[in-house]
Amino acid sequence: MSILAQRKEWGIRSLFFCVALASITILVLIVIFLFAEGLPIFKQVSVKDFLFGEYWYPTADPPDFGIFPLITASIAVTLISALLSIPLGVMTAIYLAEIATPRVREWVKPVVELLAALPSVVIGFFGMVVVAPFLQEMFDIATGLNLFNASLMLAFMSIPTITSISEDAIYSVPVELKEASLAVGANHWQTISRVIVPASLSGISTAVILGMSRAIGETMVVLMVAGGATLVPSSLFDPVRPMPASIAAEMAEAPFRGEHYYALFATGVVLFLFTLLFNLVADYYAQKYKQVGAATL
């Protein structure tokens, strides 16, 4: 290798190293800022009362800073949306990659990818104007802005991401594996379930991680259609207020460096830790499925 080529390679490596270092530095600074602005609230309220308190009245006298209703709302919305979006997204991906004709796939996949690009405010507006009156009339409930509506909209947002990435993972399975399975007497469905899906589990897991990561931290949709009530939900049709919605709704009104301000940042810390834990668990299972897929092959 010539000296010029070595310098060029060194320059490219240095460039990528600087970009990666800048990304990590920015992330670390954001985390430091988040914790620095959130931890002071614990001088006024204990961690136990903050996490498990059932009342969120930050402007009362004296104020109550219990975010347990916000935590339960976030968990409930995320879990229900996952129950809806993961099976639908993965099954749609399997259909597009292995069952649909090339002409159908050529038309459907761009539509799915276009749905993934819809702004969250548009989805929230659809939930308010169309879905909420429908739910209110269909189930004879007081309001259509509730936990179930928010979960539906989050699932609607997550399905295109899960479908698109899962379909790419399934479609990238080597054709030799499919032919070998069919050659030993397996039918199409057996090949899909026992060869193609195990071989693409790592990619499907990545799709689920990305789809649910978008759902767990989504702000605009839950702010518009969840109902905004800081209550622990007792049914699917109760209005709720997840943590991102509470931060977005109240930050502009919170006095700078006041108790309310610090409490909202502390809520952001809790949301960050929930998201981090979710990604760590999801990454663990992605690696596990990757090993399972490799062993299956």
Sequence and secondary structure as in RCSB ss.txt:
>XXXX:A:sequence
MSILAQRKEWGIRSLFFCVALASITILVLIVIFLFAEGLPIFKQVSVKDFLFGEYWYPTADPPDFGIFPLITASI
AVTLISALLSIPLGVMTAIYLAEIATPRVREWVKPVVELLAALPSVVIGFFGMVVVAPFLQEMFDIATGLNLFNA
SLMLAFMSIPTITSISEDAIYSVPVELKEASLAVGANHWQTISRVIVPASLSGISTAVILGMSRAIGETMVVLMV
AGGATLVPSSLFDPVRPMPASIAAEMAEAPFRGEHYYALFATGVVLFLFTLLFNLVADYYAQKYKQVGAATL
>XXXX:A:secstr
  HHHHHHHHHHHHHHHHHHHHHHHHHHHHHHHHHHHHGGGGGTS HHHHHH S EETTSSS EE  HHHHHHHH
HHHHHHHHHHHHHHHHHHHIIIIIS HHHHHHHHHHHHHHHTS HHHHHHHIIIIIHHHHHHHHT S S SHHHH
HHHHHHHHHHHHHHHHHHHHHTS HHHHHHHHHTT  HHHHIIIIIHHHTHHHHHHHHHHHHHHHHT  HHHHHH
SB   S  SSTTS B  HHHHHHHHGGGS TTSHHHHHHHHHHHHHHHHHHHHHHHHHHHHHHHHHHHHHH 
